[in-house]
Amino acid sequence: MNARIRGIFEDAGVRGWMHAVSLDEPEASVELDADAVVPMASVYKLPLLAGFCRLVDLGELDPRERVTLEPSARTAGPTGLSAFADPVTLSLRDLALSMATVSDNASADALLDIVGLRRLAEILESFGLRRTWVRRGTAANLRDLQRRTGVDDPDAALAVLADNDRTDPVGVYEAANASAASARDLTLLLRRLWAGELLSASQTEFVKTTMHRQVFLNRLASGFPHDGVRVAGKTGTFGALRHEAGVVTLPGGAAFAIAVFTHAARGDFRQPRVDAAIGEAARVAVDVLR
């Protein structure tokens, strides 16, 4: 099976890491280099979502508390509040919703500032995650990229990564320099979330509902093009990295936690073959586990 999964990734021109497990029978899994620690890109917003919900359960945060984000202080990005021109006031839970459903960088960084890196690290450790580290948010990641590329604009820095005629800056894809996790850790997080082991019933439902609302259907969901299959996921994209972690639920109720990381040989902004390979690998894994 490893050879088949590896072949899917090789055909798409990527290196891949994967872990898939049945929620009902976690002793069975499909995996490929599942313990390797890989930069998460925007998948870091998944453990941040879980950490925020734990603080709500503990009474340390009020999900209805309102914050105002000014345009000059918002993190750049193509979606959500990052693209808005004017000041925006919304609740903390709506920050979390925008962060997870459209991968809103501005909402994610604002929420991370509120939760705090140190407090989030404590929570993730309490969840049993030993190979997951949220070291910084998107704004800090972009500043690091600008420093490494020698340009002073986030879009220009990302364009350097997308230029296949240029060598990638040293260290830009090293796990030690970024928020990073193993595929196995992320499926453990998903499995424990879906089992209701980490959060209250209301916060567990909030996480599940929010992840089902994610708008990006070109990766995990592409392997399951049927109305009866539900996919709750969180994607991540940064340069040549294309990822998704989520839960696939079949019409009969069988559910599977899946995390797929990929690093493409090319840095193009659009890589539909890579997106499709993530879905194909997930489908193959589910076929084995069901």
Backbone as JSON, one array per atom type, in Angstrom:
{
  "sequence": "MNARIRGIFEDAGVRGWMHAVSLDEPEASVELDADAVVPMASVYKLPLLAGFCRLVDLGELDPRERVTLEPSARTAGPTGLSAFADPVTLSLRDLALSMATVSDNASADALLDIVGLRRLAEILESFGLRRTWVRRGTAANLRDLQRRTGVDDPDAALAVLADNDRTDPVGVYEAANASAASARDLTLLLRRLWAGELLSASQTEFVKTTMHRQVFLNRLASGFPHDGVRVAGKTGTFGALRHEAGVVTLPGGAAFAIAVFTHAARGDFRQPRVDAAIGEAARVAVDVLR",
  "N": [[0.82, -1.21, 0.0], [1.97, 1.23, 0.77], [3.66, 1.66, -1.39], [1.84, 2.13, -3.42], [0.57, 4.52, -2.6], [2.81, 6.17, -2.53], [3.41, 6.14, -5.23], [1.27, 7.58, -6.32], [1.85, 10.15, -5.39], [4.37, 10.56, -6.57], [3.7, 10.53, -9.29], [2.4, 12.94, -9.42], [4.42, 14.68, -9.06], [5.44, 15.29, -6.51], [6.75, 15.16, -3.15], [5.41, 13.19, -0.58], [3.63, 12.97, 2.55], [1.74, 11.1, 4.84], [-1.08, 10.16, 6.86], [-3.7, 8.05, 7.67], [-6.63, 7.04, 9.33], [-9.14, 4.94, 10.69], [-11.91, 6.17, 12.49], [-13.41, 4.51, 14.07], [-11.93, 2.18, 14.3], [-9.1, 2.57, 15.31], [-6.7, 1.2, 15.42], [-6.03, 0.3, 12.95], [-4.39, 1.56, 10.1], [-3.36, 3.66, 7.36], [-0.34, 4.71, 6.12], [2.37, 6.95, 5.35], [5.52, 7.8, 5.89], [4.66, 8.97, 8.29], [5.43, 10.04, 10.73], [7.22, 12.03, 10.3], [8.16, 15.41, 10.73], [6.67, 18.22, 9.41], [6.49, 21.43, 7.8], [3.49, 23.19, 8.47], [2.08, 25.13, 7.03], [-0.99, 26.78, 6.41], [-2.44, 24.89, 7.8], [-1.89, 25.05, 10.42], [-3.89, 26.49, 11.56], [-5.84, 24.74, 12.34], [-5.01, 23.3, 14.83], [-4.93, 25.7, 16.27], [-7.61, 26.52, 16.24], [-8.72, 24.45, 17.78], [-7.38, 24.93, 20.19], [-8.32, 27.49, 20.86], [-11.02, 26.89, 21.32], [-10.77, 25.24, 23.56], [-9.96, 27.13, 25.48], [-12.27, 28.63, 25.61], [-13.97, 26.74, 26.79], [-12.72, 26.57, 29.26], [-13.34, 28.96, 30.35], [-11.65, 31.08, 30.02], [-11.74, 32.64, 27.79], [-14.25, 34.59, 26.2], [-16.42, 33.69, 23.77], [-18.1, 35.47, 22.54], [-17.02, 37.94, 22.82], [-16.1, 41.06, 21.42], [-13.96, 42.27, 18.85], [-12.06, 44.77, 17.13], [-10.62, 45.04, 14.01], [-8.21, 46.84, 12.4], [-7.49, 48.06, 9.09], [-4.76, 48.66, 8.6], [-3.41, 47.1, 10.38], [-3.91, 44.49, 9.81], [-3.18, 41.16, 8.72], [-1.8, 40.32, 5.55], [-3.48, 38.76, 2.75], [-5.49, 36.62, 0.56], [-8.16, 36.17, 1.17], [-11.18, 36.49, 3.2], [-11.09, 38.69, 6.07], [-8.65, 39.75, 5.49], [-8.81, 40.76, 2.95], [-10.49, 42.92, 3.12], [-11.35, 46.41, 3.0], [-11.95, 48.22, 4.99], [-12.25, 49.08, 8.57], [-13.13, 46.34, 10.71], [-15.47, 44.92, 12.89], [-16.0, 42.22, 14.98], [-17.0, 39.1, 16.58], [-15.04, 36.9, 18.74], [-15.57, 34.2, 18.17], [-16.47, 34.41, 15.59], [-14.17, 35.3, 14.35], [-12.7, 32.93, 14.55], [-14.31, 31.29, 12.96], [-14.09, 32.5, 10.39], [-11.35, 32.23, 10.03], [-11.05, 29.42, 9.81], [-12.85, 28.56, 7.8], [-12.41, 29.98, 5.39], [-9.73, 30.21, 5.42], [-8.64, 32.57, 6.52], [-6.17, 34.86, 6.87], [-5.84, 37.23, 8.38], [-7.76, 37.03, 10.42], [-6.81, 34.7, 11.66], [-4.26, 35.46, 12.66], [-5.02, 37.49, 14.42], [-6.54, 36.0, 16.24], [-4.6, 34.22, 17.18], [-2.91, 35.98, 18.51], [-4.54, 36.62, 20.65], [-5.03, 34.15, 21.92], [-2.38, 33.31, 22.4], [0.99, 32.22, 22.01], [2.45, 30.71, 23.92], [0.43, 29.79, 25.67], [-1.1, 28.31, 23.9], [0.72, 26.31, 23.21], [0.87, 24.92, 25.64], [-1.71, 23.9, 25.77], [-1.84, 22.24, 23.48], [0.03, 20.33, 24.18], [-1.3, 19.21, 26.35], [-3.29, 17.97, 24.96], [-2.05, 15.76, 24.05], [-0.38, 15.93, 21.91], [2.68, 15.49, 20.57], [4.35, 16.08, 18.55], [3.77, 18.49, 17.34], [3.95, 21.86, 16.7], [3.11, 25.16, 17.08], [4.63, 27.82, 16.1], [4.56, 30.4, 15.17], [2.48, 32.92, 13.6], [0.8, 33.75, 10.47], [1.59, 36.33, 9.63], [4.14, 36.66, 10.79], [5.39, 34.58, 9.51], [5.37, 35.47, 6.86], [6.97, 37.74, 7.13], [9.4, 36.53, 7.74], [9.84, 35.19, 5.34], [10.1, 37.37, 3.59], [12.48, 38.41, 4.57], [14.24, 36.35, 3.95], [14.08, 36.3, 1.18], [14.8, 38.81, 0.46], [13.13, 40.89, -0.29], [10.65, 43.51, 0.13], [7.93, 43.19, 0.21], [5.07, 41.23, 0.78], [3.65, 39.84, -1.3], [5.49, 39.94, -3.39], [7.53, 38.45, -2.27], [6.32, 35.92, -2.08], [6.04, 35.49, -4.78], [8.65, 34.99, -5.51], [9.01, 32.4, -4.5], [7.3, 31.09, -6.23], [8.57, 31.23, -8.63], [9.97, 29.23, -10.88], [12.46, 29.3, -11.99], [14.22, 30.17, -10.17], [16.24, 29.52, -7.31], [15.05, 28.11, -4.3], [14.93, 30.04, -1.29], [17.33, 29.46, 1.29], [16.41, 27.34, 3.91], [13.7, 27.94, 3.91], [11.71, 26.02, 3.77], [12.12, 24.45, 5.97], [11.23, 22.51, 8.76], [11.93, 23.25, 11.33], [11.94, 25.96, 11.25], [9.39, 26.86, 11.24], [5.8, 26.76, 11.94], [4.88, 23.51, 12.63], [4.14, 20.0, 12.11], [3.5, 16.46, 12.55], [1.95, 14.1, 10.33], [0.68, 12.03, 11.67], [0.24, 13.11, 14.22], [-1.69, 15.04, 13.64], [-3.9, 13.52, 12.78], [-4.4, 12.24, 15.16], [-5.23, 14.4, 16.73], [-7.57, 15.1, 15.33], [-9.04, 12.73, 15.61], [-9.44, 12.61, 18.39], [-10.84, 14.96, 18.77], [-13.21, 14.46, 17.33], [-14.2, 12.39, 18.82], [-15.02, 13.64, 21.06], [-13.32, 13.98, 23.21], [-11.72, 16.09, 23.94], [-12.96, 18.57, 24.15], [-15.89, 20.39, 25.31], [-19.32, 19.38, 24.68], [-20.64, 21.38, 23.21], [-18.54, 22.95, 22.17], [-17.14, 21.03, 20.77], [-19.01, 20.47, 18.77], [-19.0, 22.96, 17.53], [-16.42, 23.03, 16.4], [-16.59, 20.84, 14.59], [-18.76, 21.64, 12.91], [-17.74, 24.04, 11.87], [-15.47, 23.15, 10.46], [-16.68, 21.56, 8.54], [-17.74, 23.52, 7.0], [-15.71, 24.54, 5.48], [-14.55, 26.06, 2.5], [-12.94, 25.12, 0.49], [-12.65, 22.68, -1.85], [-10.97, 21.21, -3.41], [-8.98, 19.42, -2.72], [-8.74, 17.09, -0.37], [-11.52, 16.54, -0.59], [-11.84, 16.2, -3.32], [-11.33, 13.59, -3.91], [-13.62, 12.29, -3.29], [-16.16, 12.57, -4.87], [-19.03, 12.76, -4.3], [-22.35, 13.39, -3.26], [-23.2, 12.22, -0.9], [-21.0, 11.87, 0.7], [-19.27, 13.36, 3.34], [-16.95, 15.92, 3.99], [-14.83, 17.28, 6.28], [-12.53, 19.71, 6.68], [-9.19, 21.21, 6.77], [-7.18, 23.18, 4.88], [-3.79, 23.84, 3.72], [-1.42, 26.06, 2.38], [1.63, 27.04, 1.05], [4.01, 28.43, -0.84], [5.64, 25.82, -2.4], [4.29, 23.97, -0.93], [1.49, 21.93, -0.34], [-1.28, 21.05, 1.45], [-3.66, 19.1, 3.39], [-5.76, 18.43, 6.17], [-8.23, 16.41, 7.63], [-11.57, 15.09, 8.23], [-13.24, 12.43, 6.8], [-16.45, 11.38, 6.11], [-18.46, 8.68, 5.38], [-21.5, 7.69, 3.61], [-22.75, 5.64, 5.16], [-21.93, 6.24, 7.69], [-19.39, 5.56, 8.59], [-16.23, 6.87, 9.46], [-13.19, 8.69, 8.84], [-10.05, 9.85, 9.8], [-7.77, 11.92, 8.23], [-4.6, 13.01, 7.18], [-2.68, 14.79, 4.96], [0.36, 15.78, 3.67], [2.2, 17.63, 1.26], [5.03, 18.31, -0.82], [5.86, 20.02, -3.53], [7.69, 19.66, -6.62], [7.74, 21.88, -8.14], [6.99, 25.41, -7.89], [4.65, 26.71, -8.63], [1.75, 28.88, -8.42], [-0.78, 27.75, -8.94], [-1.63, 24.4, -8.77], [-3.13, 22.0, -9.86], [-2.83, 19.22, -10.29], [-1.45, 18.34, -8.08], [-3.26, 18.95, -6.03], [-5.31, 17.18, -6.78], [-3.98, 14.76, -6.4], [-3.78, 14.62, -3.63], [-6.45, 14.18, -2.94], [-6.84, 11.73, -4.28], [-5.02, 10.0, -3.0], [-6.17, 10.02, -0.45], [-8.63, 8.83, -1.0], [-7.85, 6.24, -1.8], [-6.71, 5.35, 0.6], [-8.97, 5.33, 2.29], [-10.5, 3.37, 0.97], [-9.01, 1.11, 1.59], [-9.23, 1.03, 4.37], [-11.94, 0.87, 5.0]],
  "CA": [[0.0, 0.0, 0.0], [2.86, 2.38, 0.77], [4.15, 1.86, -2.76], [0.75, 2.71, -4.22], [0.42, 5.92, -2.18], [4.0, 6.88, -2.99], [3.29, 6.29, -6.68], [0.34, 8.69, -6.58], [2.57, 11.4, -5.16], [5.42, 10.69, -7.57], [3.07, 10.89, -10.56], [2.03, 14.36, -9.35], [5.63, 15.48, -8.92], [5.57, 15.78, -5.14], [7.04, 14.27, -2.03], [4.21, 13.19, 0.24], [3.57, 12.39, 3.89], [0.31, 10.83, 5.01], [-1.6, 9.22, 7.85], [-5.15, 7.9, 7.62], [-7.05, 6.08, 10.35], [-10.58, 4.85, 10.94], [-12.27, 6.65, 13.82], [-13.98, 3.4, 14.83], [-10.91, 1.15, 14.49], [-7.85, 3.33, 15.16], [-5.51, 0.35, 15.34], [-5.72, 0.12, 11.53], [-4.05, 2.84, 9.5], [-2.57, 3.74, 6.13], [0.58, 5.78, 6.42], [3.6, 7.13, 4.59], [6.4, 8.75, 6.61], [3.66, 9.69, 9.08], [6.0, 10.68, 11.92], [8.08, 13.14, 9.9], [7.61, 16.73, 11.06], [6.61, 19.0, 8.16], [5.83, 22.73, 7.97], [2.04, 23.01, 8.29], [1.39, 26.22, 6.32], [-2.21, 27.22, 7.1], [-3.04, 23.84, 8.63], [-1.72, 25.43, 11.84], [-5.15, 27.06, 12.03], [-6.63, 23.66, 12.97], [-4.73, 23.26, 16.27], [-5.31, 26.98, 16.87], [-9.06, 26.45, 16.45], [-8.97, 23.58, 18.93], [-6.89, 25.61, 21.38], [-9.27, 28.56, 21.18], [-12.23, 26.28, 21.89], [-10.46, 24.78, 24.92], [-9.98, 28.3, 26.36], [-13.68, 28.95, 25.82], [-14.46, 25.79, 27.77], [-12.13, 26.87, 30.56], [-13.81, 30.27, 30.78], [-10.6, 32.08, 29.86], [-12.15, 33.5, 26.69], [-15.68, 34.68, 25.89], [-16.49, 33.64, 22.31], [-18.91, 36.59, 22.04], [-16.27, 39.19, 22.94], [-15.91, 41.67, 20.11], [-12.69, 42.95, 18.58], [-12.03, 45.54, 15.89], [-9.37, 44.92, 13.27], [-7.97, 47.95, 11.49], [-6.82, 47.61, 7.86], [-3.3, 48.81, 8.66], [-2.84, 46.11, 11.3], [-4.35, 43.16, 9.42], [-2.25, 40.37, 7.92], [-2.16, 40.21, 4.14], [-4.0, 37.47, 2.3], [-6.48, 36.75, -0.52], [-9.52, 35.84, 1.59], [-11.66, 36.94, 4.5], [-10.84, 40.07, 6.5], [-7.41, 40.21, 4.86], [-9.13, 41.44, 1.7], [-11.41, 44.01, 3.37], [-10.73, 47.73, 2.92], [-12.34, 49.08, 6.12], [-12.22, 48.42, 9.88], [-14.14, 45.31, 10.88], [-15.7, 44.5, 14.27], [-16.69, 40.92, 15.04], [-16.76, 38.33, 17.8], [-13.94, 35.95, 18.67], [-15.98, 32.98, 17.5], [-16.53, 34.67, 14.15], [-12.78, 35.26, 13.9], [-12.36, 31.51, 14.38], [-15.07, 30.79, 11.81], [-13.47, 32.99, 9.16], [-10.02, 31.62, 9.95], [-11.1, 28.02, 9.43], [-13.66, 28.26, 6.62], [-11.8, 30.55, 4.18], [-8.3, 30.33, 5.72], [-8.45, 34.02, 6.65], [-4.92, 35.13, 7.6], [-6.02, 38.31, 9.35], [-8.49, 36.46, 11.57], [-5.95, 33.74, 12.34], [-3.24, 36.15, 13.44], [-5.68, 38.17, 15.54], [-6.91, 34.99, 17.24], [-3.38, 33.71, 17.78], [-2.45, 36.99, 19.47], [-5.41, 36.54, 21.82], [-4.76, 32.87, 22.59], [-0.99, 33.35, 22.84], [1.78, 31.06, 21.6], [2.79, 29.87, 25.06], [-0.79, 29.12, 26.17], [-1.47, 27.31, 22.9], [1.65, 25.18, 23.35], [0.44, 24.15, 26.81], [-2.95, 23.19, 25.43], [-1.54, 21.17, 22.54], [0.7, 19.28, 24.94], [-2.33, 18.54, 27.14], [-4.06, 17.16, 24.02], [-1.26, 14.58, 23.72], [0.36, 16.16, 20.66], [4.1, 15.56, 20.9], [5.1, 16.47, 17.36], [3.05, 19.62, 16.76], [4.41, 23.12, 17.26], [2.7, 26.43, 16.44], [5.71, 28.72, 16.49], [4.25, 31.76, 14.75], [1.35, 33.04, 12.7], [1.07, 34.02, 9.07], [2.33, 37.58, 9.46], [5.55, 36.4, 11.1], [5.9, 33.71, 8.45], [5.62, 36.31, 5.69], [8.15, 38.58, 7.42], [10.58, 35.68, 7.6], [10.03, 34.95, 3.91], [10.64, 38.61, 3.02], [13.89, 38.5, 4.97], [15.02, 35.34, 3.22], [14.09, 36.6, -0.26], [15.37, 40.12, 0.26], [12.15, 41.84, -0.82], [9.92, 44.13, 1.24], [6.5, 43.06, -0.03], [4.69, 39.81, 0.9], [3.32, 39.24, -2.6], [6.74, 39.78, -4.14], [8.25, 37.34, -1.65], [5.66, 34.7, -2.52], [6.34, 35.33, -6.2], [9.97, 34.36, -5.58], [8.81, 30.97, -4.32], [6.57, 30.57, -7.38], [9.42, 31.34, -9.8], [10.69, 27.96, -11.01], [13.8, 29.55, -12.49], [15.02, 30.64, -9.05], [16.45, 28.57, -6.22], [14.33, 28.49, -3.08], [15.8, 30.54, -0.23], [17.78, 28.46, 2.25], [15.66, 27.22, 5.16], [12.31, 28.39, 3.85], [10.81, 24.88, 3.97], [12.58, 23.64, 7.08], [10.22, 22.43, 9.82], [12.41, 23.94, 12.53], [11.75, 27.4, 11.07], [7.97, 27.15, 10.98], [4.81, 25.93, 12.62], [5.07, 22.21, 11.99], [3.51, 18.85, 12.77], [3.51, 15.2, 11.81], [0.63, 13.68, 9.88], [0.08, 11.2, 12.72], [-0.25, 13.99, 15.28], [-2.92, 15.72, 13.23], [-5.03, 12.59, 12.83], [-4.72, 12.04, 16.58], [-6.02, 15.56, 17.14], [-8.9, 14.98, 14.74], [-9.74, 11.58, 16.21], [-9.85, 12.96, 19.75], [-11.88, 15.99, 18.66], [-14.47, 13.83, 16.88], [-14.68, 11.52, 19.9], [-15.47, 14.47, 22.17], [-12.41, 13.78, 24.33], [-10.91, 17.27, 24.22], [-13.78, 19.76, 24.33], [-17.28, 20.2, 25.69], [-20.18, 19.01, 23.57], [-20.93, 22.55, 22.37], [-17.34, 23.35, 21.44], [-16.88, 19.96, 19.79], [-19.91, 20.7, 17.64], [-18.53, 24.15, 16.83], [-15.27, 22.64, 15.57], [-17.06, 20.0, 13.49], [-19.56, 22.44, 11.99], [-16.86, 24.99, 11.21], [-14.62, 22.45, 9.49], [-17.53, 21.14, 7.43], [-18.04, 24.7, 6.19], [-14.57, 24.98, 4.68], [-15.01, 26.26, 1.12], [-11.99, 24.58, -0.49], [-13.04, 21.29, -2.1], [-10.12, 20.7, -4.48], [-7.94, 18.51, -2.22], [-9.33, 15.86, 0.16], [-12.88, 16.32, -1.11], [-11.81, 15.83, -4.74], [-11.3, 12.13, -3.99], [-14.93, 11.77, -2.9], [-17.11, 13.45, -5.57], [-20.39, 12.24, -4.12], [-23.08, 14.22, -2.3], [-23.38, 11.53, 0.36], [-19.75, 11.86, 1.48], [-19.01, 14.65, 3.97], [-15.54, 16.15, 4.28], [-14.54, 18.42, 7.15], [-11.09, 19.8, 6.53], [-8.43, 22.47, 6.8], [-6.08, 23.15, 3.92], [-2.63, 24.68, 3.97], [-0.66, 26.32, 1.16], [2.73, 28.0, 1.17], [5.0, 28.09, -1.86], [5.48, 24.5, -3.0], [3.58, 23.09, 0.0], [0.04, 21.78, -0.48], [-1.67, 20.11, 2.51], [-4.99, 19.16, 4.02], [-6.08, 17.47, 7.23], [-9.67, 16.46, 7.84], [-12.33, 13.87, 8.5], [-14.13, 12.01, 5.72], [-17.53, 10.54, 6.63], [-19.18, 8.01, 4.3], [-22.96, 7.68, 3.82], [-23.15, 4.74, 6.23], [-21.48, 6.75, 8.99], [-17.98, 5.28, 8.84], [-15.48, 8.12, 9.36], [-11.76, 8.48, 8.76], [-9.21, 11.03, 9.94], [-6.72, 11.85, 7.2], [-3.71, 14.16, 7.04], [-1.78, 14.66, 3.82], [1.28, 16.87, 3.4], [2.96, 17.45, 0.02], [6.01, 19.32, -1.22], [5.96, 19.87, -4.97], [8.97, 19.99, -7.26], [7.56, 23.22, -8.71], [6.39, 26.35, -6.95], [3.55, 27.46, -9.25], [0.62, 29.2, -7.56], [-1.85, 26.78, -9.19], [-1.1, 23.06, -9.0], [-4.3, 21.11, -9.77], [-2.44, 17.81, -10.22], [-1.1, 18.07, -6.69], [-4.53, 18.94, -5.3], [-6.01, 15.93, -7.1], [-3.24, 13.64, -5.8], [-4.17, 14.56, -2.22], [-7.75, 13.51, -2.9], [-6.71, 10.34, -4.72], [-4.38, 9.26, -1.91], [-7.16, 9.87, 0.62], [-9.63, 7.83, -1.44], [-7.21, 4.92, -1.74], [-6.59, 5.0, 2.02], [-10.31, 5.0, 2.8], [-10.89, 2.09, 0.4], [-8.31, 0.07, 2.34], [-9.63, 1.01, 5.77], [-13.38, 0.71, 5.21]],
  "C": [[0.86, 1.26, 0.0], [3.35, 2.69, -0.63], [3.08, 2.52, -3.63], [0.56, 4.19, -3.88], [1.62, 6.73, -2.68], [3.94, 7.13, -4.49], [2.35, 7.42, -7.06], [1.06, 10.02, -6.44], [3.66, 11.61, -6.22], [4.85, 11.09, -8.92], [2.69, 12.37, -10.6], [3.24, 15.27, -9.17], [5.83, 16.06, -7.53], [6.18, 14.71, -4.25], [5.82, 14.33, -1.11], [4.41, 12.52, 1.59], [2.09, 12.19, 4.21], [0.04, 9.93, 6.2], [-3.11, 9.23, 7.75], [-5.56, 6.8, 8.58], [-8.57, 6.11, 10.47], [-10.88, 5.35, 12.35], [-12.82, 5.53, 14.69], [-12.95, 2.32, 15.14], [-9.53, 1.77, 14.32], [-6.59, 2.49, 15.11], [-5.1, 0.08, 13.9], [-5.45, 1.49, 10.9], [-3.37, 2.63, 8.15], [-1.64, 4.92, 6.31], [1.79, 5.78, 5.5], [4.42, 8.21, 5.28], [5.58, 9.61, 7.57], [4.21, 10.4, 10.3], [6.98, 11.8, 11.58], [7.4, 14.47, 10.22], [7.78, 17.65, 9.85], [6.01, 20.36, 8.45], [4.35, 22.64, 7.6], [1.4, 23.99, 7.33], [0.11, 26.55, 7.09], [-2.93, 26.11, 7.85], [-2.82, 24.15, 10.11], [-3.0, 26.02, 12.42], [-6.07, 26.01, 12.64], [-6.28, 23.5, 14.45], [-5.04, 24.58, 16.98], [-6.81, 27.01, 17.15], [-9.38, 25.6, 17.67], [-8.52, 24.24, 20.22], [-7.81, 26.73, 21.82], [-10.51, 27.97, 21.86], [-11.97, 25.75, 23.3], [-10.49, 25.96, 25.89], [-11.4, 28.8, 26.59], [-14.27, 28.03, 26.88], [-13.96, 26.11, 29.18], [-12.6, 28.21, 31.13], [-12.77, 31.37, 30.68], [-10.89, 33.05, 28.72], [-13.66, 33.44, 26.53], [-15.81, 34.7, 24.37], [-17.28, 34.79, 21.71], [-18.2, 37.94, 22.19], [-15.95, 39.73, 21.55], [-14.56, 42.37, 20.03], [-12.83, 43.71, 17.26], [-10.65, 45.43, 15.26], [-9.26, 46.06, 12.26], [-7.22, 47.47, 10.24], [-5.3, 47.65, 7.96], [-2.63, 47.74, 9.52], [-3.18, 44.68, 10.91], [-3.31, 42.47, 8.55], [-2.75, 40.26, 6.49], [-2.67, 38.82, 3.8], [-5.11, 37.68, 1.29], [-7.92, 36.57, -0.08], [-9.88, 36.5, 2.9], [-11.35, 38.39, 4.8], [-9.56, 40.62, 5.9], [-7.7, 41.03, 3.61], [-10.03, 42.65, 1.89], [-10.67, 45.35, 3.4], [-10.94, 48.56, 4.19], [-12.2, 48.33, 7.45], [-13.39, 47.45, 10.02], [-14.23, 44.94, 12.36], [-16.49, 43.21, 14.26], [-16.29, 40.19, 16.31], [-15.56, 37.39, 17.62], [-14.35, 34.67, 17.95], [-16.13, 33.18, 16.0], [-15.14, 34.84, 13.55], [-12.38, 33.81, 13.61], [-13.06, 30.92, 13.16], [-14.43, 31.22, 10.5], [-12.09, 32.37, 8.94], [-10.09, 30.22, 9.35], [-11.82, 27.77, 8.12], [-13.05, 28.8, 5.34], [-10.31, 30.78, 4.36], [-7.87, 31.79, 5.79], [-7.2, 34.3, 7.51], [-5.08, 36.19, 8.68], [-6.72, 37.81, 10.6], [-7.6, 35.52, 12.36], [-4.91, 34.44, 13.21], [-3.84, 36.89, 14.63], [-6.04, 37.17, 16.64], [-5.68, 34.42, 17.93], [-2.81, 34.69, 18.81], [-3.25, 36.91, 20.77], [-5.14, 35.26, 22.61], [-3.35, 32.85, 23.18], [-0.23, 32.08, 22.49], [2.07, 30.13, 22.78], [1.57, 29.11, 25.57], [-1.22, 28.03, 25.19], [-0.57, 26.09, 23.0], [1.27, 24.3, 24.53], [-0.78, 23.31, 26.49], [-2.66, 22.01, 24.5], [-0.82, 20.01, 23.23], [-0.33, 18.5, 25.78], [-3.21, 17.65, 26.27], [-3.31, 15.87, 23.66], [-0.48, 14.71, 22.43], [1.83, 16.4, 20.99], [4.96, 16.01, 19.72], [4.35, 17.56, 16.59], [3.49, 20.89, 17.46], [3.87, 24.28, 16.43], [3.69, 27.48, 16.94], [5.42, 30.17, 16.16], [3.04, 31.73, 13.83], [1.78, 33.39, 11.29], [1.89, 35.29, 8.86], [3.82, 37.37, 9.72], [6.17, 35.5, 10.05], [6.24, 34.52, 7.2], [6.82, 37.23, 5.92], [9.43, 37.78, 7.27], [10.88, 35.42, 6.12], [10.6, 36.19, 3.23], [12.13, 38.76, 3.36], [14.74, 37.54, 4.15], [15.11, 35.64, 1.73], [14.67, 37.97, -0.57], [14.44, 41.12, -0.39], [11.3, 42.36, 0.33], [8.42, 44.08, 1.06], [6.12, 41.58, 0.02], [4.38, 39.15, -0.44], [4.56, 39.0, -3.44], [7.55, 38.62, -3.59], [7.64, 36.01, -2.06], [5.92, 34.42, -3.99], [7.72, 34.7, -6.41], [9.84, 32.85, -5.44], [8.13, 30.33, -5.52], [7.4, 30.58, -8.66], [10.29, 30.09, -9.9], [12.09, 28.11, -11.57], [14.74, 30.05, -11.39], [15.14, 29.54, -8.0], [15.72, 29.04, -4.98], [15.31, 29.0, -2.03], [16.12, 29.45, 0.79], [16.89, 28.5, 3.5], [14.18, 27.52, 5.08], [11.31, 27.25, 4.08], [11.27, 23.96, 5.1], [11.57, 23.68, 8.22], [10.64, 23.2, 11.06], [12.21, 25.44, 12.46], [10.29, 27.8, 10.98], [7.08, 26.43, 11.97], [4.77, 24.6, 11.89], [4.4, 21.11, 12.79], [3.78, 17.6, 11.96], [2.08, 14.87, 11.4], [-0.07, 12.86, 10.95], [-0.48, 12.05, 13.85], [-1.57, 14.63, 14.9], [-4.11, 14.77, 13.19], [-5.39, 12.24, 14.27], [-5.58, 13.19, 17.08], [-7.44, 15.43, 16.6], [-9.7, 13.85, 15.38], [-10.25, 11.92, 17.6], [-10.92, 14.05, 19.74], [-13.22, 15.34, 18.31], [-15.05, 12.93, 17.96], [-15.19, 12.32, 21.09], [-14.58, 14.37, 23.39], [-11.71, 15.07, 24.78], [-11.73, 18.5, 24.61], [-15.17, 19.39, 24.84], [-18.11, 19.83, 24.46], [-20.42, 20.2, 22.63], [-19.72, 22.98, 21.56], [-16.9, 22.28, 20.44], [-17.74, 20.16, 18.56], [-19.49, 21.92, 16.84], [-17.36, 23.81, 15.91], [-15.75, 21.83, 14.36], [-17.83, 20.82, 12.45], [-18.69, 23.41, 11.19], [-16.02, 24.3, 10.15], [-15.44, 21.92, 8.31], [-17.86, 22.31, 6.5], [-16.86, 25.19, 5.35], [-14.95, 25.01, 3.2], [-14.12, 25.58, 0.08], [-12.23, 23.08, -0.65], [-12.13, 20.61, -3.12], [-9.05, 19.72, -4.02], [-8.59, 17.23, -1.67], [-10.67, 15.56, -0.51], [-12.89, 15.88, -2.57], [-11.77, 14.32, -4.92], [-12.64, 11.48, -3.7], [-16.03, 12.62, -3.54], [-18.54, 12.95, -5.52], [-21.08, 13.06, -3.03], [-23.21, 13.55, -0.95], [-22.15, 11.49, 1.24], [-19.51, 13.26, 2.03], [-17.53, 14.77, 4.31], [-15.43, 17.42, 5.12], [-13.03, 18.58, 7.16], [-10.51, 21.17, 6.78], [-7.23, 22.32, 5.89], [-4.91, 24.0, 4.41], [-1.83, 24.82, 2.69], [0.41, 27.35, 1.45], [3.81, 27.61, 0.18], [4.7, 26.75, -2.5], [4.75, 23.52, -2.11], [2.08, 23.12, -0.28], [-0.4, 20.7, 0.51], [-3.19, 20.13, 2.71], [-5.08, 18.08, 5.1], [-7.58, 17.57, 7.48], [-10.26, 15.11, 8.14], [-13.3, 13.63, 7.36], [-15.16, 11.06, 6.3], [-18.35, 9.99, 5.47], [-20.67, 7.95, 4.62], [-23.42, 6.77, 4.95], [-22.71, 5.16, 7.61], [-20.03, 6.45, 9.32], [-17.17, 6.55, 8.57], [-13.99, 7.84, 9.5], [-11.04, 9.82, 8.91], [-8.02, 10.88, 9.01], [-5.9, 13.14, 7.23], [-2.74, 13.88, 5.91], [-0.96, 15.93, 3.67], [1.97, 16.59, 2.06], [3.91, 18.62, -0.18], [6.3, 19.09, -2.69], [7.35, 20.23, -5.48], [8.93, 21.39, -7.86], [6.82, 24.11, -7.72], [5.22, 27.13, -7.48], [2.41, 27.71, -8.26], [-0.5, 28.17, -7.71], [-1.23, 25.43, -9.53], [-2.24, 22.04, -8.88], [-3.94, 19.63, -9.69], [-2.07, 17.42, -8.78], [-2.36, 18.0, -5.83], [-5.27, 17.62, -5.51], [-5.32, 14.73, -6.48], [-3.57, 13.5, -4.33], [-5.5, 13.84, -2.08], [-7.66, 12.05, -3.28], [-6.07, 9.49, -3.63], [-5.35, 9.02, -0.77], [-8.19, 8.81, 0.25], [-9.07, 6.42, -1.35], [-7.11, 4.46, -0.28], [-7.94, 4.58, 2.6], [-10.78, 3.65, 2.25], [-10.24, 0.93, 1.13], [-8.88, -0.09, 3.74], [-11.11, 0.67, 5.98], [-13.77, -0.75, 5.34]]
}
